[in-house]
Amino acid sequence: MDTLLSRRRFLALAASASAGIALGSLIPRRALAAASAIPDGVIVRNDWPEHWETQVAALGRAPLTANEHFFVRSHFPVPDVEAATWTLEIAGACARPRRYTLAELQRGESSTRTVTLECAGNGRSRMALANTSGTQWDLGAVGTAGWTGVLLGDLLREAAPAADAAHVWFECADQAPMPDVPLFVRSIPLAKALDDVMLAWGMNGKPLPRLHGAPLRAVVPGWFGMASAKWVRRIRLETKPSENHFMIRGYRYNAPGEDPAKAAPVETMRVKSLITAPLAGGTVKAGALTVRGFAWGDAPIAQVDLSMDGGRTWSTAVLTGAEQKGAWRTFEAALPVDAGAHALLARASDANGVVQPRQARINAGGYGNNSWHEVAFHAR
């Protein structure tokens, strides 16, 4: 279940005479100002909390997605967090609980890593669902950035996890305007947390923007974006996964009508490709067509194939750029095209032999849509 349900309830309450509160009085002025200053290349799917999608044309400009174009997915309104007074607590099943200021973290050993984040609902609007409460993302709820911060594993080792500690919970500063809405909590296995998870305070060489979780956010490579919790204030070592609403009811691959609690959880990203050139609906010159795009997933990309005849025959694209764990891979190809209408398909395969499906399996939440990408264009 997506948190837009809570947003709708909030709007209903605000509109109700019995609520006695004007909607405008609950929306922070900075949120209204941000909504009036949306940069080019961004599609607003929801005003508040912010659900902003990147246009495919903007994604295709560079391997790293500019901060101002990077998709935004907030479960609740952006919280007021002062970096000067903020602290990160590490507690729970550990021998040495810790508390850090941002300055203390930044004085330690840091690194910058390129990581792709994708909203689990990316492509939801293209899934054949009768009804879903989630944001109707198209293809641009994904982006890649250079994240600067500290490895979470280093901090956890300092805290000395207990022998029975098996999961790491992220508790965040954002919350809904109504007190009865559950807080957003995500948990990941301790083994993953000790491996390659970052706590980032920088994004593409700049301070982490407030919309993206400042002063500190988690960056969980290979997992869908909801695991990369923003505005992290407390990390708990626990013996079991969190039983928060967003863990046991939300983000599940339940079929329509199935109990979400009985379905598999949404966790690692699925192998996927995105064509950034040519653009859908565009016109190109007949002759040699340059095709470009990105491919990603939870494992290294091994191959990207392209088809101009509905998938009957395929041409293999060239993977370009360096392979980086957790980051998408760029691809490029030159294909001959005659004048007329065309449809170009892309499918990716990863190093584990997993191939992007023609059509992703339907689930009630519209999660994990990694169906082949098709771009219709015209050549003349």
C-alpha positions in Angstrom: 0.0 0.0 0.0 1.4 3.4 -1.0 1.4 6.4 1.4 -0.7 8.4 -1.0 -3.6 6.8 0.9 -2.6 8.7 4.0 -2.2 11.8 1.9 -5.8 11.5 0.5 -7.0 11.0 4.1 -5.2 14.1 5.1 -6.8 16.1 2.2 -10.2 14.7 3.2 -9.7 15.7 6.8 -8.5 19.2 5.8 -11.5 19.7 3.6 -13.9 18.5 6.3 -15.8 21.2 8.2 -15.2 19.2 11.4 -11.5 19.3 10.9 -11.5 23.0 11.5 -8.1 23.5 9.9 -7.4 25.1 6.5 -5.3 23.0 4.2 -3.0 25.9 3.4 -2.1 26.4 7.0 -0.7 22.9 7.2 1.5 23.1 4.1 4.9 24.7 4.9 5.7 27.9 3.0 8.9 26.4 1.7 6.9 23.5 0.2 4.7 26.0 -1.6 7.8 27.9 -2.8 9.5 24.7 -4.0 6.4 23.7 -5.9 6.5 27.0 -7.7 10.1 26.6 -8.7 10.1 23.2 -10.5 13.1 23.0 -12.8 12.8 22.1 -16.5 13.1 18.4 -17.1 11.0 17.4 -14.0 7.4 16.1 -14.0 5.4 16.8 -10.9 3.3 13.7 -10.0 2.3 15.0 -6.5 2.9 18.4 -5.0 3.1 17.6 -1.3 4.7 15.5 -0.2 6.9 15.8 -3.3 6.7 13.1 -5.9 8.8 14.5 -8.8 9.8 12.4 -11.8 12.7 13.0 -14.2 11.9 13.3 -17.9 13.7 10.7 -20.0 15.4 13.5 -22.1 16.9 14.9 -18.9 18.1 11.5 -17.8 19.9 11.0 -21.1 22.0 14.2 -20.8 24.7 12.5 -18.7 25.6 9.3 -16.8 25.1 11.2 -13.5 21.7 12.7 -12.9 21.8 16.4 -11.9 20.6 17.1 -8.4 17.9 19.4 -9.7 16.6 16.7 -12.0 17.0 13.7 -9.7 13.6 12.1 -8.9 12.0 12.9 -5.5 9.9 10.4 -3.6 8.8 11.5 -0.1 6.5 9.5 2.1 5.8 12.5 4.3 6.6 16.2 4.2 10.2 17.2 4.4 11.1 17.6 8.1 12.8 20.5 9.7 16.2 19.2 10.6 19.1 21.5 11.6 22.4 20.0 10.7 24.2 21.9 13.5 22.1 20.2 16.2 21.3 16.9 14.5 22.7 13.6 15.8 22.8 10.1 14.6 22.2 7.4 17.2 23.2 3.8 16.8 21.5 1.6 19.4 19.7 -1.7 20.0 21.4 -5.1 20.0 25.0 -3.9 20.3 27.7 -3.7 23.0 28.8 -0.1 22.3 25.9 2.2 21.4 27.1 5.4 19.6 25.9 8.9 18.9 27.5 11.1 16.3 27.2 14.7 15.1 27.4 15.4 11.4 30.8 17.1 12.0 32.1 13.9 13.7 31.0 11.7 10.8 32.6 14.0 8.3 35.9 14.0 10.2 36.1 10.3 9.7 37.1 8.2 6.7 34.7 9.0 3.8 34.3 8.0 0.2 32.3 8.8 -2.9 30.5 6.1 -4.8 28.3 6.1 -7.8 25.0 4.4 -7.1 21.7 4.1 -9.0 18.4 4.6 -7.0 15.0 3.6 -8.4 11.6 4.0 -6.9 9.9 0.6 -6.5 6.9 2.1 -8.3 8.8 3.3 -11.4 6.8 2.3 -14.4 3.6 1.7 -12.4 1.5 3.7 -15.0 2.5 1.1 -17.6 1.3 -1.9 -15.6 -2.2 -3.1 -16.6 -3.8 -2.6 -13.2 -7.5 -2.0 -12.7 -6.7 0.2 -9.6 -3.8 1.2 -7.5 -3.4 3.9 -4.9 0.2 4.5 -5.8 1.7 7.4 -7.7 1.5 6.9 -11.5 5.1 7.0 -12.3 6.1 6.6 -15.9 9.8 5.8 -16.6 11.7 8.6 -14.8 11.6 7.6 -11.1 15.2 6.5 -11.3 18.6 8.3 -11.2 22.3 7.9 -10.6 24.5 10.1 -8.5 27.9 10.2 -6.8 27.1 9.9 -3.1 29.6 11.0 -0.5 29.6 9.7 3.0 30.7 7.0 5.3 30.2 3.2 5.1 27.5 2.1 7.5 29.4 -1.1 8.1 32.3 0.9 9.7 29.9 2.5 12.2 28.2 -0.7 13.0 31.4 -2.5 13.7 32.3 0.3 16.1 29.0 -0.4 17.9 29.8 -4.2 18.1 26.6 -5.9 17.1 25.3 -8.6 19.4 25.7 -12.2 18.3 22.0 -12.5 17.6 21.7 -9.1 15.8 20.5 -9.8 12.2 18.7 -6.7 11.0 19.3 -2.9 10.8 16.4 -0.5 11.2 16.4 3.0 9.9 14.3 5.5 11.9 13.7 8.8 10.2 12.7 12.4 11.1 9.8 12.8 8.7 6.3 12.2 9.8 2.7 12.7 8.7 0.6 15.7 9.9 -1.8 13.3 11.6 -0.5 11.5 14.7 -2.3 8.2 14.0 -0.3 7.6 10.7 2.6 5.3 11.4 6.2 6.6 11.1 8.3 5.5 8.1 10.7 2.7 9.2 12.7 0.5 6.9 15.0 -2.4 7.8 17.6 -4.4 5.9 19.6 -7.5 6.8 22.7 -6.8 8.8 24.8 -8.7 6.2 23.8 -6.1 3.6 24.3 -3.2 6.0 27.9 -4.4 6.7 28.6 -4.8 3.0 28.2 -1.7 0.9 25.5 0.5 2.4 26.5 4.2 2.7 25.3 7.0 5.0 25.6 10.0 2.6 25.8 13.7 3.3 26.9 14.7 -0.2 25.4 14.3 -3.7 27.2 14.9 -6.9 29.9 17.0 -5.2 27.5 19.2 -3.4 25.9 19.1 0.1 23.0 16.7 0.1 19.8 18.7 -0.7 16.9 18.7 1.9 14.6 17.1 -0.6 17.0 14.1 -0.8 17.4 13.6 2.9 19.8 16.1 4.4 21.6 16.1 6.6 22.1 12.3 6.2 20.4 9.5 4.2 21.0 5.9 3.6 22.2 4.7 0.2 21.5 1.0 -0.3 23.0 -0.2 -3.6 21.0 -2.8 -5.6 17.8 -2.3 -3.6 14.8 -0.3 -4.6 14.8 3.3 -3.3 12.5 2.9 -0.3 15.4 1.1 1.5 17.6 4.2 1.1 15.8 6.0 3.9 16.1 9.8 4.1 16.6 12.1 7.1 18.0 9.2 9.1 18.3 10.0 12.9 18.5 6.6 14.5 19.8 3.2 13.5 18.8 0.2 15.5 20.4 -3.3 15.5 17.7 -5.9 16.0 17.2 -9.6 15.9 14.3 -9.5 13.4 13.0 -7.3 10.6 10.9 -4.2 11.4 7.1 -4.8 11.8 6.4 -1.3 10.7 3.4 -0.8 8.4 5.7 0.0 5.4 7.4 -3.3 5.9 4.6 -5.8 6.6 1.8 -4.2 4.5 3.5 -1.8 2.1 6.0 -2.7 -0.5 4.9 -6.3 -1.2 4.5 -8.2 -4.4 1.0 -9.3 -3.6 -1.3 -10.2 -6.5 -4.6 -8.3 -6.7 -6.8 -9.5 -3.8 -4.0 -11.2 -2.0 -3.0 -10.4 1.6 0.2 -8.3 1.4 1.5 -9.8 4.6 1.7 -13.2 2.8 3.5 -11.9 -0.3 7.2 -11.6 -1.0 8.7 -8.2 0.0 9.9 -5.7 -2.5 13.7 -5.6 -2.0 16.3 -5.8 -4.7 16.1 -4.0 -8.1 15.2 -6.0 -11.1 17.3 -6.1 -14.3 16.0 -3.3 -16.5 16.9 -1.1 -19.5 15.9 2.4 -20.6 16.3 3.9 -24.0 17.2 7.6 -23.8 17.8 8.2 -27.5 15.8 8.2 -29.7 13.0 9.7 -27.6 9.4 8.4 -27.8 7.4 10.3 -30.4 10.5 11.9 -31.9 11.7 12.3 -35.5 15.1 11.2 -36.6 17.0 11.2 -39.9 16.7 8.0 -41.9 20.0 6.1 -42.3 22.2 5.3 -39.3 20.4 5.7 -36.0 22.4 6.1 -32.8 20.7 4.4 -29.9 21.7 5.2 -26.3 20.4 4.3 -22.9 21.0 2.8 -19.4 20.7 -0.6 -17.9 20.7 -1.6 -14.2 19.6 -4.1 -11.6 21.0 -5.8 -8.5 23.7 -7.5 -10.4 26.2 -6.3 -13.0 24.8 -5.9 -16.5 26.2 -8.4 -19.0 24.3 -7.5 -22.2 21.7 -5.2 -23.7 19.9 -6.3 -26.9 17.8 -4.1 -29.2 15.1 -5.1 -31.7 13.4 -3.2 -34.5 11.0 -6.0 -35.5 8.9 -6.6 -32.4 11.5 -9.0 -30.8 11.9 -11.4 -33.6 15.6 -10.6 -34.1 18.0 -8.7 -31.8 21.2 -6.7 -32.1 23.6 -6.5 -29.2 24.5 -3.0 -28.0 27.9 -1.9 -26.8 28.3 -1.4 -23.1 30.1 1.9 -22.5 31.7 3.5 -19.5 33.3 1.7 -16.5 31.4 -1.0 -14.6 30.6 0.3 -11.1 28.9 -1.9 -8.5 25.4 -0.6 -7.8 25.4 1.9 -10.7 23.7 1.7 -14.1 25.6 0.9 -17.2 25.4 3.0 -20.3 24.9 1.4 -23.7 25.1 2.5 -27.3 24.4 1.1 -30.8 24.1 2.2 -34.4 21.1 0.7 -36.2 20.0 1.2 -39.9 16.5 2.8 -40.2 14.5 3.5 -43.3 12.0 6.4 -43.6 8.8 5.7 -41.8 7.4 4.7 -38.4 9.4 2.4 -36.2 9.3 0.8 -32.7 12.5 0.1 -30.9 12.7 -2.5 -28.1 15.4 -2.9 -25.4 16.0 -5.8 -23.0 18.9 -6.3 -20.6 20.6 -9.4 -19.1 22.7 -9.5 -16.0 25.7 -11.5 -14.9 23.5 -14.1 -13.2 21.8 -14.9 -16.5 18.6 -13.1 -15.5 16.9 -11.6 -18.6 14.5 -8.6 -18.6 11.0 -10.0 -19.3 8.8 -8.8 -22.1 6.1 -8.1 -19.6 6.6 -8.0 -15.8 4.3 -10.0 -13.6 1.3 -8.0 -12.4 1.1 -7.1 -8.7 -1.4 -5.0 -6.8 1.0 -2.2 -5.9 2.5 -1.9 -9.4 6.0 -2.5 -8.1 9.1 -3.6 -10.0 7.9 -3.1 -13.5 10.9 -4.1 -15.6 9.1 -4.9 -18.8 10.9 -4.3 -22.1 11.2 -0.6 -23.0 9.6 0.3 -26.3 10.1 3.6 -28.1 8.0 4.5 -31.1 9.6 7.1 -33.4 9.5 8.3 -37.0 12.4 8.5 -39.5 12.5 10.7 -42.6 
